[in-house]
Structure formats: structure tokens, C-alpha cells
């Protein structure tokens, strides 16, 4: 009976030692498998990404020939001639000034002259219109149009001192070499367009 107890006592440490070795081996195997699994996932993901990129490239290249051609954007080319309009404080919103502006735009479509306008702000008088008119001349406006009594009067006075500038005056009374007059009323838009075209083309 004593022998059996001794044998059992000796057997237990051996089993424990074996179990400890197995545990170490098991942990090492689990660690290796985890590392292997991580690398495998990374490699697989990289491979899938590469395949996807190749597929997308092939699809885009194959569709390239089927796409409709993109139309070229053609910017409008203007001539080096500027036609500028001097108006009252209301600008080109309505009335005679609006018709004059429309006529200038019609002329611009045919001659490619640049068109712009400047309203006289503040007191509506000939004296106050002069600085605004001088501003247009200093901006190198080649053709100056004026609509409104103070604006036309200021332009009429200035025309004699600025022979290189052509003037188109709506309701003006005196025409000269560099001054054209246009009557307000029916046909104003067409008359302005014709006057501007004539002055711009003369600068050719």
C-alpha cells in the first residue's frame, strides 16, 4: 500500500512537467499562427487592392474612346476699341439710357468693341458730370456716348479738346468731325448701334 502511494506521488510531478512544456509549445504555436494570420491578411488585402486598381484602369481606358468630345471653350475676342457710356444717376436701368446701352451691345456683337458705362452720381449738373466724363477719357475710352442733358452738355464742351476721342451724343445739337448726334425716340437703339459701328470701324 505504501509503494502505491509513493509511485502516485512520483508520477504527479512528471505529469505537471509535461503539461508545462505543452503549454509553452501551445503558446508559441498560437503566437506564430497569429503572426502568420496577420501577414496573410495584409498580403491578401494588398493583392486585392492591386487587382481593383488594375480593373478600374482598364475600365477607364476602355471607355475613353466612347466619350463624346469635350467642346472647346471659345472666349470672345474683343478689339482694342472701348466704347463708354456716360449716364445719369439711374444708370442703364430704364428709359432712354437703357435703349442706348442695348444699341451699344448690338454694335459690340458686330464690331467686338468693348462696352461699358458710368453713371454720374450726386448733383445732376454739367459741372458735376465733367469729372465723370474726364474719368472715361482717362480710361482710354475711344468712343464716348452721353445720354442726359448734363452729360451731353459736358461731352459737347469736352469734344473740342479731345480730338482723338469720338463722341456720340443722344440729343446733341452740334455735330463735328469727332461728334455724332442721335435723336431720342423711335429707332434710338438702331441709330446708336449704327453710330457706334461707324466710329469703331473707322478706327479699324
KOLFIZA-336458 format. One record per residue: x, y, z of N, C-alpha, C in turn; residue number from 1; chain. Coordinates in pm, 1 decimal. Example, Ala and Ser with C-alpha at 12.3 -4.5 7.8 and 13.67 -1.06 7.14 Angstrom:
NODE      n_px      n_py      n_pz     ca_px     ca_py     ca_pz      c_px      c_py      c_pz  num  chaine
NODE    1319.0    -569.0     780.0    1230.0    -450.0     780.0    1320.0    -330.0     780.0    1       A
NODE    1285.0    -225.0     708.0    1367.0    -106.0     714.0    1290.0       3.0     787.0    2       A
This chain:
NODE      n_px      n_py      n_pz     ca_px     ca_py     ca_pz      c_px      c_py      c_pz  num  chaine
NODE      83.1    -119.4       0.0       0.0       0.0       0.0      86.5     124.3       0.0    1       A
NODE     193.8     123.3      75.1     286.3     235.0      82.9     355.9     257.2     -50.1    2       A
NODE     388.8     151.5    -121.5     454.3     163.9    -252.0     365.6     233.7    -353.6    3       A
NODE     239.6     196.7    -349.5     148.4     257.1    -445.6     137.6     407.4    -423.1    4       A
NODE     130.9     452.1    -301.4     121.7     593.7    -269.7     245.6     665.8    -316.5    5       A
NODE     363.4     606.4    -297.1     487.9     667.1    -337.7     495.8     679.9    -488.6    6       A
NODE     446.5     578.1    -558.5     450.9     581.0    -704.4     358.9     690.4    -760.2    7       A
NODE     243.4     705.1    -696.8     149.6     807.3    -740.6     209.4     945.4    -717.8    8       A
NODE     278.4     964.5    -602.9     340.1    1092.3    -571.2     450.5    1126.3    -669.5    9       A
NODE     525.1    1023.8    -712.6     632.6    1048.6    -809.4     577.5    1077.9    -949.4   10       A
NODE     461.2    1022.0    -980.0     403.7    1038.6   -1114.3     348.1    1180.1   -1136.1   11       A
NODE     300.6    1241.2   -1025.5     237.2    1372.7   -1040.4     333.0    1481.7   -1088.8   12       A
NODE     455.7    1495.7   -1035.2     547.9    1597.2   -1088.0     581.0    1577.3   -1235.1   13       A
NODE     591.7    1452.6   -1277.8     623.7    1425.6   -1418.7     512.6    1474.8   -1509.6   14       A
NODE     388.4    1450.6   -1462.6     275.1    1496.9   -1544.1     272.0    1648.9   -1551.5   15       A
NODE     299.6    1710.2   -1435.6     299.4    1856.6   -1433.6     407.1    1912.9   -1526.6   16       A
NODE     521.7    1851.5   -1528.6     631.4    1899.0   -1614.4     593.5    1887.8   -1761.2   17       A
NODE     527.6    1773.2   -1794.3     483.8    1756.8   -1933.3     378.1    1861.0   -1971.4   18       A
NODE     286.0    1884.0   -1878.1     180.7    1981.8   -1904.1     239.4    2121.1   -1923.7   19       A
NODE     343.4    2156.1   -1846.5     408.6    2286.0   -1860.0     474.6    2300.5   -1995.6   20       A
NODE     542.8    2194.5   -2040.7     607.7    2200.6   -2173.0     504.4    2215.9   -2284.1   21       A
NODE     395.4    2140.9   -2269.2     290.2    2150.5   -2371.0     230.4    2290.9   -2376.6   22       A
NODE     214.8    2350.2   -2256.6     158.9    2486.0   -2253.1     249.9    2584.6   -2323.5   23       A
NODE     382.3    2572.7   -2300.5     478.2    2662.0   -2366.9     473.3    2644.4   -2517.3   24       A
NODE     471.7    2516.7   -2559.6     466.1    2488.6   -2703.8     336.4    2542.5   -2763.6   25       A
NODE     226.4    2526.2   -2689.7      96.1    2573.7   -2738.4      92.8    2724.5   -2754.3   26       A
NODE     149.8    2792.6   -2652.0     151.9    2938.5   -2662.8     234.8    2984.6   -2781.5   27       A
NODE     349.2    2921.2   -2803.9     435.1    2956.2   -2917.3     362.4    2932.3   -3049.5   28       A
NODE     289.2    2821.6   -3055.4     216.5    2791.5   -3178.6     107.0    2894.1   -3204.8   29       A
NODE      35.9    2933.0   -3096.7     -70.1    3033.1   -3112.9     -13.0    3165.5   -3158.9   30       A
NODE     101.5    3205.4   -3097.9     166.2    3331.0   -3137.8     207.3    3328.0   -3283.8   31       A
NODE     266.5    3218.4   -3326.8     310.1    3204.4   -3466.3     191.5    3210.6   -3562.7   32       A
NODE      80.3    3140.7   -3521.1     -37.7    3140.5   -3607.3     -97.8    3280.6   -3620.1   33       A
NODE     -96.2    3353.9   -3504.3    -149.1    3490.6   -3510.2     -66.8    3578.8   -3603.3   34       A
NODE      65.3    3567.8   -3591.4     154.3    3647.0   -3677.7     134.2    3609.1   -3823.5   35       A
NODE     122.8    3480.5   -3847.6     102.5    3432.9   -3984.3     -30.1    3483.9   -4039.6   36       A
NODE    -133.3    3480.4   -3952.8    -264.0    3525.1   -3996.8    -262.0    3674.3   -4030.1   37       A
NODE    -192.3    3756.1   -3948.5    -181.6    3899.7   -3973.4    -111.9    3928.4   -4104.8   38       A
NODE       0.4    3857.9   -4128.4      71.8    3877.1   -4254.9     -13.2    3834.4   -4374.0   39       A
NODE     -84.0    3722.8   -4355.7    -167.6    3672.6   -4465.4    -276.9    3773.1   -4500.2   40       A
NODE    -339.3    3831.8   -4396.5    -445.3    3931.1   -4421.0    -389.1    4052.4   -4493.5   41       A
NODE    -270.8    4097.5   -4447.7    -208.6    4215.0   -4509.9    -175.4    4187.5   -4655.2   42       A
NODE    -117.1    4070.8   -4681.8     -79.2    4034.2   -4818.8    -203.5    4021.6   -4905.6   43       A
NODE    -307.4    3958.4   -4849.6    -432.0    3940.9   -4925.6    -496.2    4075.7   -4957.8   44       A
NODE    -500.2    4165.8   -4857.1    -559.1    4297.9   -4878.9    -482.1    4375.9   -4984.6   45       A
NODE    -349.5    4368.3   -4977.0    -267.6    4437.0   -5076.6    -291.9    4383.3   -5216.3   46       A
NODE    -303.4    4251.7   -5226.5    -329.8    4191.1   -5356.0    -464.4    4232.6   -5412.5   47       A
NODE    -566.6    4235.3   -5326.6    -699.8    4276.9   -5372.0    -700.6    4422.2   -5418.1   48       A
NODE    -629.3    4508.9   -5344.0    -622.5    4649.9   -5382.1    -556.5    4666.1   -5518.1   49       A
NODE    -450.6    4589.3   -5541.1    -380.3    4596.7   -5669.2    -469.7    4550.4   -5783.1   50       A
NODE    -541.9    4440.9   -5760.5    -633.2    4389.2   -5863.1    -743.0    4491.3   -5893.1   51       A
NODE    -798.6    4553.7   -5787.6    -903.8    4653.9   -5806.6    -852.5    4772.2   -5887.8   52       A
NODE    -729.4    4817.1   -5858.4    -671.3    4930.4   -5931.1    -654.9    4896.8   -6079.0   53       A
NODE    -611.3    4775.6   -6107.7    -593.3    4732.7   -6247.3    -727.6    4730.2   -6319.5   54       A
NODE    -831.0    4678.7   -6252.2    -963.8    4670.6   -6314.0   -1017.3    4809.8   -6345.8   55       A
NODE   -1004.7    4900.8   -6248.0   -1053.3    5038.3   -6268.8    -980.3    5104.1   -6385.5   56       A
NODE    -848.1    5085.4   -6393.9    -769.6    5145.0   -6502.1    -813.7    5092.1   -6638.0   57       A
NODE    -835.0    4961.7   -6644.7    -877.3    4900.5   -6770.9   -1013.8    4954.0   -6812.9   58       A
NODE   -1106.1    4965.1   -6715.1   -1240.9    5014.3   -6746.7   -1235.8    5157.7   -6798.4   59       A
NODE   -1156.7    5242.3   -6729.7   -1146.9    5381.9   -6771.9   -1086.1    5394.9   -6910.7   60       A
NODE    -983.1    5316.9   -6937.7    -919.0    5323.4   -7068.9   -1011.7    5273.3   -7178.2   61       A
NODE   -1090.3    5171.7   -7146.7   -1180.0    5117.5   -7248.6   -1294.4    5212.7   -7278.6   62       A
NODE   -1333.4    5294.4   -7177.6   -1441.9    5389.2   -7200.3   -1395.0    5518.4   -7265.0   63       A
NODE   -1264.4    5541.8   -7267.5   -1211.0    5668.2   -7317.1   -1253.5    5699.2   -7459.6   64       A
NODE   -1259.5    5598.2   -7545.2   -1292.0    5621.1   -7685.8   -1440.5    5647.6   -7706.8   65       A
NODE   -1524.6    5601.7   -7608.8   -1668.3    5615.5   -7626.4   -1720.2    5750.0   -7577.0   66       A
NODE   -1638.6    5823.8   -7505.6   -1685.3    5951.2   -7451.7   -1700.0    6054.4   -7562.5   67       A
NODE   -1806.0    6137.5   -7554.1   -1819.9    6243.7   -7655.3   -1710.1    6346.5   -7637.1   68       A
NODE   -1659.1    6402.8   -7744.3   -1551.8    6502.0   -7732.4   -1599.1    6625.4   -7658.0   69       A
NODE   -1513.3    6679.0   -7572.7   -1546.5    6799.9   -7497.2   -1532.2    6920.0   -7590.1   70       A
NODE   -1639.2    6999.3   -7602.9   -1629.3    7114.1   -7694.2   -1530.4    7216.8   -7641.9   71       A
NODE   -1459.3    7279.2   -7732.8   -1362.4    7380.8   -7693.8   -1435.3    7507.2   -7650.7   72       A
NODE   -1387.7    7563.0   -7537.9   -1445.0    7689.3   -7493.9   -1381.4    7801.8   -7573.3   73       A
NODE   -1462.5    7875.9   -7638.6   -1411.2    7985.6   -7720.6   -1445.5    8118.2   -7654.6   74       A
NODE   -1347.1    8180.0   -7599.4   -1368.0    8311.6   -7538.2   -1386.6    8413.4   -7648.5   75       A
NODE   -1471.9    8508.9   -7620.4   -1496.7    8612.1   -7720.8   -1376.1    8705.1   -7727.7   76       A
NODE   -1327.2    8726.9   -7848.7   -1210.9    8813.2   -7868.0   -1257.7    8954.8   -7899.3   77       A
NODE   -1216.7    9047.0   -7813.5   -1253.8    9186.4   -7833.4   -1144.2    9260.5   -7908.4   78       A
NODE   -1186.4    9364.3   -7977.9   -1088.7    9452.8   -8042.1   -1031.7    9545.8   -7936.1   79       A
NODE    -932.9    9622.0   -7974.3    -871.7    9716.4   -7879.9    -943.3    9850.9   -7881.6   80       A
NODE   -1074.3    9849.1   -7901.7   -1154.5    9971.3   -7903.5   -1256.0    9963.4   -7789.7   81       A
NODE   -1263.2   10071.6   -7710.4   -1357.4   10078.1   -7598.9   -1461.2   10185.0   -7625.3   82       A
NODE   -1587.7   10147.4   -7612.3   -1698.5   10242.1   -7622.1   -1759.7   10255.3   -7483.3   83       A
NODE   -1767.2   10378.1   -7430.9   -1809.9   10401.1   -7292.9   -1929.1   10496.1   -7291.1   84       A
NODE   -2024.8   10466.5   -7205.1   -2146.8   10545.8   -7196.3   -2150.9   10621.4   -7063.8   85       A
NODE   -2179.7   10750.6   -7071.7   -2198.6   10834.0   -6952.8   -2348.4   10858.2   -6935.5   86       A
NODE   -2402.6   10821.2   -6818.8   -2546.5   10831.8   -6794.6   -2573.8   10914.1   -6668.3   87       A
NODE   -2703.0   10938.5   -6643.8   -2744.1   10999.7   -6518.5   -2732.4   10899.9   -6404.9   88       A
NODE   -2774.4   10940.3   -6286.6   -2753.9   10858.8   -6166.4   -2829.1   10726.0   -6170.1   89       A
NODE   -2932.8   10713.7   -6250.9   -3008.5   10588.2   -6257.9   -2941.7   10484.5   -6347.1   90       A
NODE   -2837.5   10522.4   -6415.6   -2764.1   10426.9   -6498.2   -2843.6   10379.8   -6617.9   91       A
NODE   -2835.4   10249.5   -6645.2   -2898.2   10193.3   -6765.0   -3022.7   10111.4   -6729.8   92       A
NODE   -3083.2   10142.3   -6616.6   -3194.5   10059.0   -6569.2   -3320.7   10073.7   -6653.7   93       A
NODE   -3345.8   10192.0   -6706.4   -3470.2   10211.3   -6782.0   -3460.2   10335.5   -6869.7   94       A
NODE   -3564.3   10352.1   -6951.9   -3575.0   10474.0   -7032.2   -3475.3   10481.4   -7146.4   95       A
NODE   -3438.8   10604.7   -7179.9   -3350.5   10630.5   -7293.0   -3214.6   10565.3   -7275.4   96       A
NODE   -3159.0   10572.8   -7154.9   -3026.1   10514.5   -7129.9   -3026.3   10364.3   -7155.4   97       A
NODE   -3134.8   10296.4   -7120.0   -3143.4   10151.1   -7142.1   -3139.5   10120.5   -7292.0   98       A
NODE   -3210.0   10200.7   -7373.3   -3208.9   10180.0   -7518.8   -3070.2   10206.1   -7577.0   99       A
NODE   -3005.1   10310.3   -7526.7   -2869.8   10342.2   -7574.9   -2775.6   10226.3   -7542.9  100       A
NODE   -2785.9   10171.5   -7422.6   -2699.8   10059.9   -7382.5   -2725.1    9937.7   -7470.4  101       A
NODE   -2851.3    9911.9   -7502.7   -2883.8    9799.0   -7590.6   -2822.6    9818.9   -7729.2  102       A
NODE   -2829.4    9943.4   -7778.7   -2767.7    9971.5   -7908.1   -2617.5    9951.8   -7904.9  103       A
NODE   -2554.0    9989.4   -7793.9   -2409.3    9967.7   -7779.8   -2375.3    9819.6   -7779.9  104       A
NODE   -2457.8    9740.1   -7713.0   -2434.1    9594.9   -7711.3   -2451.8    9533.5   -7849.8  105       A
NODE   -2550.3    9583.8   -7924.4   -2568.6    9536.9   -8062.9   -2444.0    9566.9   -8145.9  106       A
NODE   -2391.4    9687.2   -8128.9   -2270.6    9725.4   -8203.3   -2151.6    9640.6   -8160.4  107       A
NODE   -2144.8    9607.4   -8032.3   -2033.3    9525.3   -7982.1   -2034.4    9385.5   -8042.9  108       A
NODE   -2154.9    9331.7   -8064.0   -2164.6    9198.4   -8124.2   -2107.5    9196.8   -8266.3  109       A
NODE   -2123.5    9307.7   -8337.8   -2075.7    9314.3   -8476.0   -1929.2    9356.3   -8486.6  110       A
NODE   -1888.7    9446.3   -8399.2   -1752.5    9502.2   -8411.3   -1653.6    9443.5   -8310.9  111       A
NODE   -1708.0    9373.8   -8207.2   -1625.2    9319.6   -8098.2   -1557.2    9429.2   -8015.0  112       A
NODE   -1614.2    9548.7   -8019.2   -1563.6    9655.4   -7932.3   -1609.7    9628.2   -7789.4  113       A
NODE   -1527.9    9665.2   -7693.1   -1566.6    9651.5   -7552.7   -1658.8    9767.3   -7515.5  114       A
NODE   -1764.9    9738.9   -7440.2   -1858.2    9844.1   -7399.4   -1870.4    9847.5   -7247.9  115       A
NODE   -1886.5    9967.9   -7194.3   -1904.1    9985.6   -7050.0   -1981.6   10114.6   -7027.6  116       A
NODE   -2023.9   10136.6   -6903.1   -2097.2   10260.5   -6873.8   -2060.0   10309.8   -6734.5  117       A
NODE   -2084.0   10439.6   -6711.4   -2056.3   10501.0   -6581.1   -2166.4   10601.9   -6551.3  118       A
NODE   -2235.0   10588.4   -6438.2   -2338.1   10686.4   -6402.6   -2278.2   10804.9   -6327.3  119       A
NODE   -2337.2   10920.3   -6348.4   -2296.8   11040.0   -6273.7   -2373.8   11039.9   -6142.3  120       A
NODE   -2303.9   11028.7   -6032.1   -2370.0   11028.1   -5901.4   -2361.5   11167.1   -5839.3  121       A
NODE   -2451.4   11192.2   -5745.2   -2451.2   11322.8   -5681.4   -2535.2   11422.2   -5759.8  122       A
NODE   -2495.3   11547.3   -5755.0   -2570.3   11653.2   -5823.2   -2572.5   11628.6   -5974.0  123       A
NODE   -2691.6   11638.0   -6030.4   -2707.7   11616.1   -6174.0   -2692.6   11749.2   -6247.2  124       A
NODE   -2567.2   11789.4   -6266.4   -2536.7   11916.5   -6332.1   -2420.4   11896.0   -6427.5  125       A
NODE   -2402.7   11989.9   -6518.8   -2291.7   11981.6   -6614.0   -2157.9   11984.2   -6541.0  126       A
NODE   -2147.9   12071.3   -6440.7   -2023.1   12080.2   -6365.7   -1988.2   11951.2   -6295.5  127       A
NODE   -2087.2   11882.7   -6240.9   -2060.5   11756.0   -6171.3   -2038.6   11642.0   -6269.8  128       A
NODE   -2090.6   11653.8   -6391.5   -2072.8   11548.3   -6491.8   -1931.3   11548.8   -6549.6  129       A
NODE   -1864.8   11665.7   -6547.2   -1732.3   11675.5   -6609.1   -1629.9   11576.9   -6550.8  130       A
NODE   -1615.2   11567.2   -6417.5   -1516.0   11472.4   -6364.7   -1541.5   11328.2   -6407.7  131       A
NODE   -1668.4   11290.4   -6416.2   -1702.4   11153.9   -6459.2   -1666.6   11134.7   -6606.7  132       A
NODE   -1691.3   11236.9   -6687.7   -1654.3   11231.3   -6828.8   -1502.3   11223.2   -6844.1  133       A
NODE   -1431.3   11304.9   -6768.3   -1284.7   11301.9   -6774.2   -1230.5   11165.5   -6732.3  134       A
NODE   -1300.3   11102.0   -6637.8   -1258.5   10967.4   -6595.7   -1265.8   10867.9   -6710.2  135       A
NODE   -1370.7   10877.7   -6792.3   -1383.8   10787.6   -6908.2   -1272.5   10813.5   -7009.5  136       A
NODE   -1241.5   10940.5   -7032.0   -1136.4   10974.0   -7128.9   -1000.7   10925.7   -7078.0  137       A
NODE    -976.9   10941.5   -6948.4    -850.0   10894.8   -6891.1    -839.9   10743.3   -6893.4  138       A
NODE    -953.9   10674.9   -6895.3    -954.6   10528.8   -6905.2    -930.4   10482.0   -7048.5  139       A
NODE    -900.0   10575.5   -7136.8    -873.6   10545.9   -7278.8    -996.4   10495.6   -7352.1  140       A
NODE   -1111.5   10552.5   -7320.6   -1231.2   10521.2   -7397.9   -1217.0   10587.5   -7535.1  141       A
NODE   -1232.2   10508.5   -7640.1   -1214.5   10559.7   -7776.1   -1340.4   10627.2   -7828.8  142       A
NODE   -1454.9   10571.5   -7791.4   -1583.9   10627.6   -7831.0   -1661.7   10653.5   -7702.8  143       A
NODE   -1701.3   10779.1   -7681.8   -1775.3   10816.0   -7560.5   -1916.7   10854.6   -7600.3  144       A
NODE   -2013.7   10789.8   -7538.4   -2153.7   10823.2   -7560.8   -2205.6   10893.5   -7436.3  145       A
NODE   -2300.1   10985.7   -7456.5   -2358.5   11058.0   -7344.0   -2508.4   11065.2   -7361.7  146       A
NODE   -2579.6   11039.8   -7251.6   -2724.7   11050.0   -7252.6   -2767.0   11124.4   -7126.5  147       A
NODE   -2858.4   11221.2   -7143.1   -2898.2   11307.0   -7032.4   -2844.3   11447.5   -7055.3  148       A
NODE   -2922.4   11549.4   -7021.7   -2883.7   11689.0   -7052.5   -2748.8   11728.6   -6993.5  149       A
NODE   -2722.8   11708.1   -6864.2   -2592.1   11748.9   -6810.3   -2477.1   11672.4   -6873.4  150       A
NODE   -2498.1   11543.8   -6897.5   -2392.6   11459.7   -6953.8   -2361.3   11499.8   -7097.9  151       A
NODE   -2465.9   11526.5   -7176.3   -2446.9   11567.0   -7316.0   -2378.6   11703.5   -7322.6  152       A
NODE   -2418.2   11793.9   -7234.6   -2357.4   11927.8   -7234.5   -2209.2   11919.7   -7200.3  153       A
NODE   -2175.1   11837.2   -7101.3   -2034.9   11821.8   -7062.5   -1954.6   11760.1   -7176.9  154       A
NODE   -2011.6   11660.6   -7245.6   -1942.1   11596.3   -7356.8   -1925.1   11691.0   -7474.8  155       A
NODE   -2027.7   11771.9   -7499.9   -2020.1   11867.8   -7610.1   -1906.5   11967.3   -7586.2  156       A
NODE   -1891.2   12012.7   -7463.6   -1783.4   12105.6   -7429.7   -1646.5   12039.4   -7443.3  157       A
NODE   -1638.2   11912.4   -7402.5   -1509.5   11843.6   -7399.1   -1462.8   11796.1   -7536.2  158       A
NODE   -1555.1   11778.1   -7629.8   -1520.5   11720.8   -7760.5   -1414.6   11801.2   -7833.4  159       A
NODE   -1420.8   11933.1   -7823.4   -1323.4   12016.1   -7893.9   -1182.8   12003.4   -7839.7  160       A
NODE   -1168.7   11963.7   -7714.1   -1036.2   11949.5   -7653.2    -981.8   11807.1   -7662.9  161       A
NODE   -1064.2   11715.7   -7710.6   -1022.7   11574.1   -7718.5   -1052.4   11520.1   -7857.6  162       A
NODE    -974.3   11566.8   -7954.4    -997.8   11532.2   -8094.6    -975.6   11383.5   -8124.8  163       A
NODE    -897.7   11316.0   -8040.4    -870.3   11174.0   -8065.1    -983.3   11083.6   -8017.0  164       A
NODE   -1078.6   11142.7   -7946.2   -1192.2   11066.0   -7894.1   -1314.4   11095.9   -7979.9  165       A
NODE   -1389.7   10991.4   -8014.9   -1514.8   11009.3   -8089.2   -1630.7   11016.2   -7990.1  166       A
NODE   -1722.5   11106.3   -8013.5   -1837.7   11125.8   -7924.6   -1967.0   11097.0   -7999.5  167       A
NODE   -2058.0   11027.9   -7932.0   -2193.4   11005.4   -7983.3   -2287.5   11060.5   -7877.3  168       A
NODE   -2357.5   11168.7   -7911.5   -2439.7   11239.7   -7813.9   -2587.7   11221.4   -7844.9  169       A
NODE   -2661.2   11170.6   -7746.2   -2805.4   11149.5   -7763.1   -2876.4   11280.8   -7731.4  170       A
NODE   -2932.8   11340.7   -7833.8   -2998.4   11469.1   -7816.8   -2903.8   11586.4   -7833.8  171       A
NODE   -2783.1   11560.2   -7880.5   -2688.1   11668.2   -7904.6   -2732.2   11754.9   -8020.6  172       A
NODE   -2682.7   11877.7   -8023.4   -2726.3   11972.5   -8127.0   -2618.7   12003.7   -8229.7  173       A
NODE   -2492.8   11980.6   -8195.3   -2384.6   12017.6   -8288.4   -2297.9   11896.4   -8321.2  174       A
NODE   -2298.0   11861.0   -8449.3   -2210.6   11752.9   -8494.5   -2082.0   11813.2   -8548.1  175       A
NODE   -1976.0   11735.7   -8542.7   -1846.5   11781.4   -8595.3   -1767.1   11659.3   -8638.1  176       A
NODE   -1639.2   11682.0   -8663.2   -1555.9   11571.7   -8712.8   -1557.7   11453.2   -8616.5  177       A
NODE   -1548.0   11481.1   -8487.1   -1543.1   11370.9   -8390.5   -1669.6   11362.6   -8305.2  178       A
NODE   -1778.6   11426.0   -8350.6   -1905.2   11423.1   -8275.8   -2019.1   11380.5   -8367.6  179       A
NODE   -2092.5   11275.4   -8324.6   -2215.2   11233.1   -8393.8   -2332.4   11258.3   -8299.4  180       A
NODE   -2443.7   11299.6   -8354.4   -2562.8   11321.6   -8272.3   -2671.4   11222.5   -8312.1  181       A
NODE   -2744.4   11177.4   -8212.3   -2853.8   11081.7   -8234.1   -2976.2   11135.6   -8162.4  182       A
NODE   -3090.3   11133.6   -8231.0   -3213.7   11184.7   -8171.8   -3279.8   11077.0   -8086.9  183       A
NODE   -3329.6   11117.2   -7971.5   -3404.6   11024.7   -7886.7   -3540.5   10998.0   -7950.8  184       A
NODE   -3596.7   10881.3   -7921.3   -3728.0   10847.3   -7976.4   -3724.7   10713.9   -8047.2  185       A
NODE   -3816.0   10695.5   -8140.3   -3824.5   10569.2   -8212.9   -3697.3   10542.9   -8292.2  186       A
NODE   -3654.1   10418.4   -8289.0   -3534.6   10380.5   -8364.1   -3404.9   10418.7   -8296.3  187       A
NODE   -3412.1   10462.0   -8169.3   -3290.2   10504.7   -8099.7   -3188.8   10392.2   -8088.4  188       A
NODE   -3232.3   10273.9   -8054.7   -3140.2   10160.7   -8038.0   -3061.4   10134.1   -8166.4  189       A
NODE   -3133.8   10128.9   -8279.1   -3068.4   10101.8   -8407.7   -2976.4   10217.0   -8447.5  190       A
NODE   -3017.9   10341.1   -8420.1   -2935.7   10456.7   -8456.3   -2805.5   10458.9   -8374.9  191       A
NODE   -2815.5   10425.5   -8247.5   -2695.3   10420.3   -8163.0   -2602.5   10310.3   -8211.9  192       A
NODE   -2658.5   10194.3   -8241.2   -2576.2   10082.8   -8289.5   -2502.0   10122.7   -8416.6  193       A
NODE   -2572.7   10189.2   -8507.4   -2510.6   10231.9   -8633.6   -2400.5   10334.8   -8609.3  194       A
NODE   -2427.3   10430.5   -8521.9   -2328.2   10535.2   -8494.1   -2202.4   10476.3   -8430.7  195       A
NODE   -2220.8   10383.8   -8337.3   -2104.7   10321.7   -8270.8   -2027.3   10236.2   -8370.3  196       A
NODE   -2098.8   10157.9   -8450.2   -2031.8   10074.7   -8551.8   -1947.5   10160.9   -8645.0  197       A
NODE   -2005.9   10271.4   -8688.5   -1934.3   10358.9   -8781.9   -1806.0   10413.2   -8719.7  198       A
NODE   -1815.0   10458.3   -8594.7   -1697.3   10514.1   -8526.9   -1593.2   10406.5   -8498.5  199       A
NODE   -1637.1   10287.7   -8459.2   -1541.1   10180.1   -8428.9   -1473.0   10132.5   -8555.4  200       A
NODE   -1550.2   10111.9   -8661.4   -1493.0   10063.1   -8787.2   -1396.5   10165.8   -8846.8  201       A
NODE   -1421.3   10294.3   -8824.5   -1333.6   10397.9   -8876.9   -1196.1   10390.8   -8810.8  202       A
NODE   -1192.1   10331.7   -8690.2   -1063.6   10316.6   -8620.5    -991.2   10191.6   -8664.2  203       A
NODE   -1068.1   10102.2   -8733.8   -1021.3    9981.3   -8791.6    -898.9    9922.3   -8751.6  204       A
